[in-house]
Amino acid sequence: MGRRSAETSRAATATRAEVLYTGLEPGLTRSIPAPGVPLDTSTTLDDSAVPATIPLLPGEPTMARRMRFALVNACTLSSLGLGLLAIFLAMDGHAKIAAACLVACVIFDGLDGALARKLGVASPFGAQMDSLADMCSFGLAAPVVVYASLVDKAPQSAAALACALVAGCAAIRLARFNVSPKDGRFFCGVPTTMAAAVLALAVLIGLPLPGLAVLAGVALIAFAMVSSFPYAKLARIVKLPPWLWLLPVVGALLQPKMTFVLVVATYLVSGPILWVRAKRA
């Protein structure tokens, strides 16, 4: 009797809450109108009605535009698949081949955005697809490949911590990028694509550095992704004077590994330098 009374009391409370919230008798429901639209208590929802969906491709859905849209998303899915393949290869001990797959991921990631803009099929759906693929390929596959390459060079616990830091910072970086206003000149923090490219190339060329030094570099890149320092986009870097390009080209012919380290270090340091200059201005 006591349990039945308690259940009756809870049902009555729920019924009163429903009436207060909806303004209807129990069992009747209605949709919440847009702001400024008066409520209509005489209508009920049809359970068989199918909710409206937002089209994936805004604009006129012609066959030609759909084909272009499919081509762009095929590049995104290729990047996602290559990232998954890199994880499988790293688990089997083929770290360098996995790193080559990551480099291919970077190429496809840049290709899908360029094609979307050129073909006129850029969409919010494509942007979200690209972000999810980046998290798989650059936020998860890249640290797994780095971890596999450091099995015999550094303590496993330290390597796991550094790689987990890369994954967490990549997720923060991508989420922040999705909700932040875009700047055509600079990135806020190192982009995940560039961070993954640096990590993949470091594994691919086999840097002659101690394991702990590599872990320190991995942690530094992770923190650079979530920093607020401005980093120049590739379009601005390409426009640098030709004589500046001569130095890394000559260095790559003489000492490719050391030149790679110096170029990466210069790019990482450029963010704080630009930040200081902006504060002074």
Secondary structure, 3 states (H helix, E strand, C coil): CHHHHHHHHHHHHHHHHHHHHHCCCCCCCCCCCCCCCCCCCCCCCCCCCCCCCCCCCCCCCCHHHHHHHHHHHHHHHHHHHHHHHHHHHHHCCCHHHHHHHHHHHHHHHHHHHHHHHHHCCCCHHHHHHHHHHHHHHHHHHHHHHHHHHCCCCCCHHHHHHHHHHHHHHHHHHHHHHHHCCCCCCEEECCCHHHHHHHHHHHHHHCCCCCHHHHHHHHHHHHHHHCCCCEEECHHHHHCCCHHHHHHHHHHHHHCHHHHHHHHHHHHHHHHHHHHHHHHHC
